[in-house]
Amino acid sequence: MDSVIARFPKTRYYGSKRRLLGWIYHALKDLPFNTALDGFGGTASVSLLFKAMGKQVNFHDGLLCNTIAAQALLADEMPFAEITEVYDFIDQIRLNNGFISKTFSGMYYTDEENRWLDGAAKAIHQVADPIESSIYFYCLFQACLKKRPFNLFHRANLNLRLNHNVTRSFGNWVTWEKTFSDLMKESFQDIQDVIKPAKQAVNILPHGDIFRLDTGYDLVYLDPPYVSLSGTSEDYLKRYHFLEGLSGYNQWHKAINENSSIKAFKSISHISEWQNKREFRERLFEMINKHNQSIVVLSYLVGAYPSEEEIAEHFRKTFKHVSVLKKDFCHALAKEKKIELLFIGSKR
Ligand SMILES: C[S@@+](CC[C@H](N)C(=O)[O-])C[C@H]1O[C@@H](n2cnc3c(N)ncnc32)[C@H](O)[C@@H]1O
């Protein structure tokens, strides 16, 4: 499995489990399950693992951009006859003075890049085939992330990228200066290996609140946002609002919070609640209880809220069999080491 995992596309998504998949695989490989819910699916890295294990995969995330990307990554076959079809599509994208150019000048990308993004969003939204369009979006999202300092949209800090007179301890100036079209083509190369038939049909659930999902999966994997002990952190919508905007380009203007200095989306309660220290513990435990007839696997971190002991105690109250696994891990953009936790609970 390690060599299969090594071919999954790399990502810098905040909290992605891409680099922990080998460890997760060893923890799950002998458990008795067929249907699996990848709850809080993010980049679909855990869904790709389930698919490679031959399981029946159900992906879900709160954001539309992640759901579109999952549709691309988990597709059964490449819808293009030749790679040149994709390159020609990318090459015919024309600059357009649209919503992005008018709204985000000086914030995330240069003015010319903004015009290119307007052209790209319009062109992709006109693609009729849903898998083709999700693949173009996947490549566009990756290109957008690669050209951003910290790979995020939580600050309007284009100046960090353009200021050539500073010594940087982060970022990759060479990548930032590549064109969107070149980065899209690189991202397309990255997904060639994963788009292939699944043993059992993959189900991409519509984006929304995880609480709305039905129960009844053999295994429920939960990878919620981490809440720090101080309780202060941006939610995923604030981190990736620009990608969410591209996903619903024609409605973007309606979603923006006019008072936001970074032109972020208006808050969505089910996203912000999962990042809020006051509500998080109760929600997490309610979610575990809801799926208590399934094998529940929860990813979390040491030193976050609630504590390892509190979560372990809740698992022991809910399930007959409980195990807690730990692994030292260095997160993509954080210098300090973290300890990843995997709680596994089952009644049988
Ligand atoms: C830690 S990340 C998951 C990372 C993922 N396992 C991966 O490997 O990429 C948490 C995810 O929860 C999603 N999320 C936040 N609130 C949610 C909600 N109420 N329902 C569903 N998903 C939510 C975010 O969009 C984010 O992608």
The ligand as a Gaussian input file, in Angstrom:
#p B3LYP/6-31G(d) Opt

LIG

0 1
 C       -8.995000      18.665000       9.327000
 S       -9.838000      19.025000       7.823000
 C      -10.049000      17.462000       7.085000
 C       -8.824000      17.006000       6.324000
 C       -9.030000      15.753000       5.494000
 N       -9.201000      14.546000       6.270000
 C       -7.864000      15.594000       4.537000
 O       -7.094000      14.630000       4.654000
 O       -7.704000      16.476000       3.695000
 C      -11.463000      19.433000       8.367000
 C      -12.518000      19.602000       7.274000
 O      -13.797000      19.783000       7.886000
 C      -14.615000      20.539000       7.006000
 N      -15.775000      21.012000       7.795000
 C      -15.824000      21.979000       8.733000
 N      -17.064000      22.049000       9.266000
 C      -17.828000      21.098000       8.668000
 C      -19.192000      20.659000       8.798000
 N      -20.040000      21.228000       9.654000
 N      -19.607000      19.628000       8.030000
 C      -18.764000      19.048000       7.167000
 N      -17.471000      19.414000       6.999000
 C      -17.005000      20.430000       7.730000
 C      -13.671000      21.584000       6.458000
 O      -14.110000      22.081000       5.214000
 C      -12.346000      20.793000       6.346000
 O      -12.129000      20.346000       5.031000

